[in-house]
Amino acid sequence: MPIFDMPLQELEQYQGTNPRPDDFDEYWDNSLKEMRSIDPEIELVPSDFSAPYAECFDLYFTGVRQARIHAKYLRPRNAPQPHPAILQFHGYGGGASDWYDKLPYVAQGYSVAALDCRGQGGTSQDSGQFKGTTFKGNIIRGLDDDPKNMIMRHIFLDTAQLARIVMNLPEVDEKRVGTTGVSQGGGLAAACAALEPGIKLAAPVIPFLCDYQRVWDMDLAVDAYEELRDYFRHFDPLHTREKEIYSRLGYIDVQYLANRIRGEVLWILGMMDMICPPSTQFAAYNKIEAKKDMLIYPDYAHEVAPGVMDKIYQFFQEL
């Protein structure tokens, strides 16, 4: 098998390159306190889209920094209550996608909530005022500001807040909630499971947002991670602040949230992934202390391999 990253035996021991801030745990504990102090002002607005067995809503809530966040929410008609729920997170720059692709879970008797990430391709509000560049990329947005004002921090908190909202809905069993997503959505599924430890199952697929410095060291700061290269070229061309920058990025590095996950994890990885390299994903996976399994696709890159969604659908039958 051709390889461009570490051999599998080394990947299974790899613990990451990007530095972990000394106050990482305090940072996230305080961030969660801020999130919990907010009145979410939840709205459920019936959608024009419907199905014979599904009720569909636009769900709105107030997140950190007073942004109004949108998610699509579907629940089965006349389903036994309480029932399980799935939280879905989208790829970088995208949105919650069509109602249609959520219906298989609703037909199974699950509610489904799909987040629109603020500042990306959906309808959630981006209320931030950020010091420094806002030109391109959510990883570096707020990087020159107080670390508590990075937009990816806010998005991570939005995932946890959505989880809490869904868990508190009368039709949902809060002990039977799962998370999933692809690429950025995979990173957010893991972050959500870490920040809301009541999540029972998490299925991250080829996750983004892990081990930023490793991406740079591999000269793969292109595509999804291109903004790292843009940042250094425009704002630190001599890399005099490199250590500081990567330390700040450590606050939003999924690998350092991974040990907070309490639910079972099914992780999907392609060994030829040159967008979210295997080592960056193993840096996070190796820190998960909960029950876990990884499905490795040797010939697949940053893509959803055949059968993956079927396996995730079956995994969520445990709910």
Buried (B, 14 or more C-beta within 10 A) or exposed (E): EEEEBBEBEEBEEBEBBBBBBEEBBEBBEEBBEEBEEBEBEEEBEEBEBEBEBBBBBBBBBBBBBEBBBBBBBBBBEEBEEBBBBBBBBBBBBBBBBEBEEBBEBBEBBBBBBBBBBBBBBBBBBBBBEBEBBBEEBBBBBBBBBEBBBBBBBBBBBBBBBBBBBBBEBEBBBBEBBBBBBBBBBBBBBBBBBBBBEBBBBBBBBBBBBBBBBBBBEBEBBEEBBBBBBBBBEEBEEEEEBEEEBBBBBBBBBBBBBBBBBBBBBBBBBBBBBBBBBBBBBBBBBBBBEBEBEBBBBEEBBBBBBEEBBEBBBEBBEEB
